[in-house]
Amino acid sequence: MSTSQDPAQSRPLDSVDELVDYFRSGEKPPSEWKVGTEHEKIGVYEDTGERVPYEGERGIGVLLERIASSDGWERIREDGNTVALVKQGASITLEPGGQLELSGAPLRTSRETCSEFTRHVELVKRESRDLGIVWLALGIDPIHRIDAIPKMPKGRYEIMASYLPQRGARALHMMFATATVQANFDYENEADMARKMRAAMGCTPITSALFANAAISEGGPNGRASLRVAIWREVDPDRCGFLDFVFRDDFGYRTYAEWALDVPMFFVVRDGTYRFARGTTFRQFMQSGFEGEAATLADWDLHLTTLFPEIRLKRFIEVRGTDCVPPELICGVPALWKGLLYDSAACAEVTELVSSWGREEREACLESASLHGLAGDVAGRPMLAWATDLVSIARQGLGRLATTEEGDERSFLEPVEALLAAGRSPGELLLQRWQADPASGMQRLLKFARY
């Protein structure tokens, strides 16, 4: 769900009020609410299983050029390298280890979102085929150590890879080895934003269990249904995890802005060059400048993209806790969240579902999600029961949202409900398949985990 810039974004900031107004500028009436879906995937060479570098005749750079030429995408370049493509409100971008991310356009219905995803995957597969690249529907690289994963030529990633390991032991694993599905949602006003953030922050550990899909890494089982979930807990405590202030009665735009102001920046960008911020917070940037530069709204917009809480606020709300999952489940992720967040009764019901949880229960739920997926338990109750309640609330919400124009979107939950019927997350099911024939090795894994 992209946001556009205007000339006012380059004007120096005068007060925190302008940062608060930035969030307020995202408000939309319900008639204009849409959903944007972001989807990452890990590419490897089919013949060797090696990750795909940017360079070379079969590299990511060549693939991006092929996609641009065949399907009319505009190229975004950095130091002469094509590092992103944009088209009609959507973008295809590079993650640090060469994971490709589709940041979908804001769309009205789950059918539109699902069609966009399907077209994108078919496009990428078609242009990858002659290059011998296959794409994996997994939340983590199943084969490689991070020192065997190539790096992409983007200035921001060089700085992040230098800074983040000082903050968390698994920061580089997050950058180079993981893949996720995210969904973005609109809000009507400050109170609506707070309701949605509170509901999403409260129940996101359950969705992490439901879609856990990172059970195999570095060549074998890693002991978890989702190692990706555990990795994110060791990245950077300044900018990751749960935000307890979201559950306070006084939570609003200013609360989030005040938190973001005191998170150290990664970089300041001028004329396409990334300057390492050396621990400068945005508050210090606003007060004193940085290397002769004054803070602008464009800097604030960029800074917000470098914050990684479980639920993120920009000029929309971004839910971030889902592993990359098989294609039949991808469309269920935004549909599930739409049912939970865009129907007011469902939003209230899911908030009530986890209303007794504090930080301790949320952390315990996230750890159980990582270790056991749907097979775990939290607060004395099976995770499967929590997830069943959550999906039921979403189904009812989608039913109430159904209109003649949009149609009934509850069918997109059917693959998710099949997980509940099996009682296992995708990562648990993948592990079962692996354990049934571990001697077949990675080539078999690549066959049944690809798009």
N, C-alpha and C positions, 0 to 999 in steps of 0.2 A: 504494500500500500504506500505508494510514493507520495512525497510532498513536494510542492513546487516552491521555488524561491522567487523573491521579488526584490527590487532595488533597495527597499528598506532593510533587507538583511545585511547589507554591507555598511550600514551606519553604526558608529560606536554606540554601545549600550550605556544608558544613563542610570538605570535603577533595576532592582529585582522585579518591580512591577511589570517591566517589559517581558521578563521571562514568564511571569504568571500569565500575561496576556497571550504569549505564544501558545500555551496550552488552551486558553479560552478560544483562540482562533480556530481550533479544531472542532468546535461544537457544530453539530448538524442536527436538523430535525429528523425524527424517525423515518420520515418518507424518503430521506436521502442516505440512510444507513446502508453500508455495503460491507463486504468481507474481502480481505486480501490474504492470500496464502503464500507462504515462503517455504520452499522445499529444496533441501540439499541432498546431494548424492555423490558417492565415492566412485571414481573410475579406476579401473585396472586394465592392463593388457590381458586379453583372453588367453594368449599362448603362454605367457610367463607368470601371470598374476602380479606383476610389478605395477606400482602406482605410476601414473602418467605424468611426466614432467611438462613444463611449459614449452620448452624448446624442442626442436627436432621435427622431422617430417611427419611423425605420428604424435606430435605433442598437442597440448591444450591450445596453444596459440593458433595452430593450424585449424583445429576444430572450431574455434570461435570464428575464424575467417570463413570457414565453410558455412557455418550457420548464418552468418551475416549475409553472405552472398546468395545463398539459396532461399532465404526467407525474409529478406528485406529489413534486417535489423541495423540500427545505426551503431557504429563503433565508438567506444570510449577508450582513449589511449592514455597511457602514462609512460613517459620516457620512450615513446615510439612503439610500445607494446600494447596490443589490444587486450584490455583487462576487463571489459564489460560490454554488453550490448543492450540497447534500449529500443522499445517499440510499443507504441500505443498504451503507455502507462505501465508497462511491465519491463523488467530488466533481467538479464542473465549475468551473474557476477561470479567472480572467482573467490573461493575461500582459501585460506593460507596454504593448504596442501593440495590444491587443485580440485577440491570438491566444487561442483557446479551448483549454483543456487538460482532457482527461478523465484524472483520476487514478483508475484502475480499482480495484475492490475486490480484495483478495487472493483468488485463485481457484485451484482444484486443477489443472485441466487446460487445455491449449491450446484445446480446443473451447469451454470456458466463457469464456475470455479473448477468443477470436475472436467469439463470439456477443455478448459485452458490447460490444465495439468496433463491431460491425455495427449493433446496436440504437442505440447512441449516435449514429453517423453518420446513420442514417436519421432519428432524432429531430431532430437539429440541421438537417438538410437540409429536413425537413418544415416546421419552425417558421421557417426562414430564407426559404423560397420566396416568401411574400407580401411580404417585406421587400426582395426583390431581392438577397439576399446569397448568394454562392457561396463555397465553401471549397476551398482549394488544397492539393494533396498535394505540397508542395515544402518544402525545407529553408530557403528564404529567400524573402522578398518579391521577385517578379520585376520589379516596376515602379518602386517608390518609393524616393526618397532618404529618409533617416531624418527629415529636417526636414519631410517631408510626411506623416508617420505620426502619427495622433492618440494622445494619452496617456490612460491609464485612471485613474480617480479612486481610487487606492490609495496610502496613506501610505508604504508601504515602497518603492514604485517611485519616488516623488519623491526620497527620500533616496538610493536607489541611483543614480539618474540624476545626482545632484549629486556623489556620491563617486567612482563608478567611472571616469569619464573622466580623473580624476587618476592613475589606476593603469594604464589601457590605452587605446590610441588607438581601438580598435574596440568599446569597452564598450557604447556606445549602439546600435551595429549589432546586437550580441548581444541586447540587451533588446527592441528594437522590430522587428527585421527577420527574426529567425530562428524556426525551429520544429523540433522534434525528437521522437523516440520513445525512451522509456526503459523499462527493465524492472527489477523489484525482486525480490530473492531472499532466502530465509531461510538461516540457518546453525545448525548443531547445537551448536557450542561454539567456544571461541576458536581452537583449531587448525583447525577446519573453516572458520571465517571467514577466517583467514589464507590457507588454501589457495585459497579461492575468490577473494579479493581479488587474490592474486598471479597466478592464472590469467587473471582478467578484465583486470587492469591490463596484463598482458603482451600479450594478443592484441587489445585493443580498437582499435588502429590498423587492423588488418585488417578488422574489421567496419565501421569508418568508410569504408574503401575500397569494401567490398561494397555498402553502402547510400548511397554518395555521391549527393546529389540537390539540389545547389544551384549549378547551372551558369549560371543566368540571373538577373541582378539589375540594377536601375536601367535596365531597358529593353532589355537585350541581353546577350550572352555576357560573362562576367567573367573568362575565361581559366582557370577551375578547374572540376573536376567537383563540388567542394563548397567554396564560399566560406565556408559556415558553419563548417567545420572550421578554416579559417584564422582566422576572426574570433575563435573561442574562445581562440586562442593569444595574443591581444592584448586581454585583458579585465582580468585582475588576477593578477600572479604570486604574490601571497600566498595565493590561494585556488583557483587553477585549475591544470590540467595534470597531469602524472604525479607520483606520490608515490614517490620512490626508496626510502624506508624500508620500503615494502611488501615489497620483495624481500630484506630482511634476515632472517636466521634468527630474530632476536628480535622480529620484528613481532608485535604483538598489540593488544588493546584500549587499553592504556595508551599505546602508541606513537602511535596515532591521536589519542587524547585530548590528549596533550602537544603535538602539532602544532596541533590545533584551538584549544587554549588561547591560542596566540600569534598567531592570525589576528585582525586588527582586526574588531570588530563593526560592522555597519551601524547598528544601532539597539537601543534597549531599549524594550519596549512595556509600558505601564501604563494600565489603564482604556481600552484601545482606542486610545490615542494613541502614535504613533511618535516617540521622542526620538532625534535624531541622536547617535550614540555618540562622534563626534569622534575616531576613531582609537583608542579604548580597546580593548584586547584583553580576551578573556574572563578571562584570568589576572588582569589588573589589576582587572576587575570583581569577581572573587571575593575578591581581597585587600583592596580599598579601597572597593568599592561604586561607584555611579554616581548622581550627583544625589540622594543620600540613599536610594537603593534598593539592596537586597542581591540578589546573584545567586541564582537558583533553578534547579531542574531544568527548569522550563518555559522559562526563558531559554536554557538549554543546548540544549534540543530545537529552539528557534527558530534559534539560532546555527548549528546543524549544517545547517539548510536553506539557509543563505546561503554555504555552502562549495561550490565547483564543481569538484572534481578530476575527472579522467576516470572514475574509479570512486569512489563515495561510500559511506561507512559511516554508517548511523544505527542503528536497531534492525533493520535489514535491509541488504542490499547493493544499491546502485543502479548499474546500468550506463547510461552517459549519452552514448555517442559516436555515435549514429545520427541522421542527418537524417530529417525527416518524409518518408515514401515513399508511393507509390501504395497504395491499399487492399489490393490482392492481396498486397502484401509485408508489411503491418503485422503480420499474425499470425505471420509467419515470424521476426520479431525476438525476441519472448519464447521462441518454440519453439527457436530456435537457441541462445540462452543457456541455456535449461533443459537441453538436451542436453549442453552443455559443463560446466555447473556442478553439476547435481544428480546426475549419474552420476560416481562417484568415479574410475573408470578414465578417463573422458573428461577429467575435470578434470586428472588427472595427465598425460595425453597432450598436452593443449593447452599445459600448462606446459612440457613437454619440447620441444614444437614451437618455442617462442620462447626457450628457455633460454639460447641464446648471445647474445641481444640485451641490450645495455646501454642507458643513456639515449640515446646517440647513434643507435643503430639504431631505437629507438622513435620518436624525434623525426623521423628520416629517413622512417620508414614513414608517420607521420602527415602529413608534408609531401607525400609521394608520393600518399597517399590523397586529399588535398585537391586537388592539381594534376591527377592523372590517373585517379583512381578505380581500377578494375581493370586499366587499361592501363599502369600504372606498374610499377616494380620496387623491391625493397628487399633489401639484403644480397646482391646479385648474383643474385637470383632473381625471376622475374616475380610481381607481386602476385597475378595470377590463380592461380598455383600455390599460394601461401600460403592464399588464400581457399578454394580447392578442398579443400585438406587440412583446413582448419578446419571447413567444412561437413560433410565426411565424418566427422570426429570427432564432431560434434554428431549426425549421423544415427545413428551407432552407439550413442551415448549414449542417445538417445531409444528406440532399439530395446531396449536393456537395461532401460530404465525402464518399458517397456510392461507393463501389468497388465490383468487382466480388467476391473477397475473403471474405469481411466483410458483404456484403449484405446491403440492405436498412434498416436502423434502425429507420425510421420515425414512424413506427407502435407503438413504445414504447411511443410515445407522445399522442397516442389516448386517454388513460385514463385522461391525463392532459387536453387535449382539451375538454373532457367531463365536467370537472370542469368549464372551461370557458363557455361552453354552458349553464350550470346550473347557472352560475354567482355567485357561492358560493364556498368557500374553504371547506375542509373536516370538520374543526371545526364548521363552520356555519351550515353545513348539519347535523352534529352530534347534535348540539344544537336544531335544528328543530325537530329531532326525539325525543329528550328528552322532549321538551316542549309539544309534541303531547300526551305524556303519562307519566308525571313526577311521578305519583303515583306508577308506576311499579318498581321504585327504581333501586338499583345497579345491581341486578341479571340480569335484562334485558339489562342494559348497558354492562355488561360483555359478554353477548351473542352476541351483534351486534358490539362490538369493539375488539373482539379477532381475533387472526390469526386462 
